[in-house]
Amino acid sequence: MQRQFDQLDDVWPAGLGRRLGAMLYDALLVIAIWILLAVLHVVFVRQVLGLGADEVGAGSLQRFTLQLLLVAGAFLFFAFSWMRGGMTLGMQAWRLRVQTRGGRSITLRQSLVRFLVAWLSLAAFGLGYLWVLFDSERRSWPDIASNTRVVVLPRASRRQSSA
């Protein structure tokens, strides 16, 4: 179920610098998730399938399942974060939130579109994110394709943070 966000009048479109900062933070988290998944994959291959150390990663099926596991792990991290509260841990640090144009949390379909187009944007030498510099609404390719937007949240006032 989509969540309606508050503070809609106090947000503004995110620029490239904040987005890149959040992407760097999230990249470190994704790398940690990938390391964990790779270790679990090796443990499964060694302990459950009973393959020797020299046989780990030797078959194309093993490589395919590991690659699929890594992509699925990254997608689940982003989709869960975006659908739940509109932000990953990196986005929280940079006070960013992804939302629909109407100010709601995004759907699973929008998460999938954002995730896939994000990879395309990076594969195009970052052009999909540099697009923020030329778009009048500061949208990247993932924003445009998924009909979402990334906004900057205002700083919490001292009275709000002490309550």
N, C-alpha and C positions, 0 to 999 in steps of 0.2 A: 504494500500500500504506500502510495506516495505521501510524503510529509510536506506540509506547507511551511516554508521558512518565514521568519520574521525579519525585521530590519530591512525590508525591501527598498525603502526610500533612502537608506543610508549607505548603500553599496555602490560601487562604480566598477567599470570593466577593468580587468587585470591587464597590466602591461607585460612586456616580454621579460623584463628582469625578474619580477616576482615569479613568473611561471617557470623560468629556468632554475631559479633557486629551489622551488618546490620539486621540480623534476630531479635535481641532483640529490636532494634528501630521499626522495622516493626510490631513486635508482639504487641507493645504498641499501634500502630495505628490501628491494626486490632481489638484489644480489644475495643478501642473507637468506631469504626464502629459497632461492635457487640452490644455495649450498646445502641447506637442510634437506631439500627434496632430492638432491643428487646423492647425499649420504644415505637417505632412506631407500633410494633405488638400488644402490650398491649393496646395502644390507639385504634387501629382498632377493636380489640376484644371487648373492653368495649363500645366504642362510636358507631361503625357501626353495629356490631352484637348485641349489647345491653346486653351482658352477665354481670352478677354481679361479684364483686371482688373475691368471693369464687369460681367462675366457670372458672376464667382465668387459663389456663394451665391444666385444669382437663381432657380434652379429648385428645385422641391420635392424632386426626387430628390437633389440635392446636400445640401440641409438634412437630409433623412432619413438619408443615408449618414453624414454627419458626426455626427448625434445617435447613431446606432447604433454608430459607432466610439468615441465618448466613453463610452457606457454599457459597451460591451465592454471598453474599456481599464480602466475603474474595476473592473469585475468581475474581470478577470484579475489585477489588482494584489492585490485582497483574497483571491481564491481561492488564488492561488499562495502568498501569505504564510501564510494560515491552514492550508492543507493541508501545507505544508512544515514549518514549525516552530511553528505555532499562534499566531504573532504578526506583526503588521505592524511597520514601523519605529516608528510612534507607540506601539504597544503595548509594544515593547521598552523605550522610554524610560520608560514608566510601570510597567514590570515586570508586564505583563498577558499572559495567554495564554488563547486560546479552545481548548476541548477538549471531547470527549464526556464524558458523565457518568462513564464508566469510565476516563477519563484518557488517551484516545488522540487523535491528530490527527483533524480532521474530514474528511469526505468531500466530493467535488465537489457532490453533491446537497445536503448540509448547508450548504455554502458558498453555493450558489445561493439556498436558502431564507433564510439569514441576510441575504444581500445585498438580496433583494427586500423582506423584511420590515423591514429597516433603513430603506429609502426610505419605506415606509408609516409607520413610526414617526416619521420626521422630518416627513412630510407631515401627520401628525396633531398638529402643533405640539409635537413632541418627547415626546408622551405615552407612546410605546412605550419610551422611555429613562427617563422619570420613573417608570415602573412599578417600577424597581429600588427605589425608596423604599418601596413598599408590599408587595412580594413578600417572603415570609419567607426565600427562598433568594437574594434580590437578583438575580433574573433580569429581563432586559428582554424585550420581545416577540420580538426575533430569537433570543434564547436559548431561549425557550419553544417557538417554532415549529420551530426546527431541532434541538431536544433536545440543546442544548449548554450550556456555561456558561463564563463569563469569570472567571478566578481571578487573584489577586495572587500573584506569586512572591516567596519570601523573598529578602532581600538576600544576596549572596554573602559568605561570611565572608572575613576577610583571608587565612587560610591557603589557601582555595580559589582566590582571585583571584591569589595570587602563584605558584601552582603551574603 
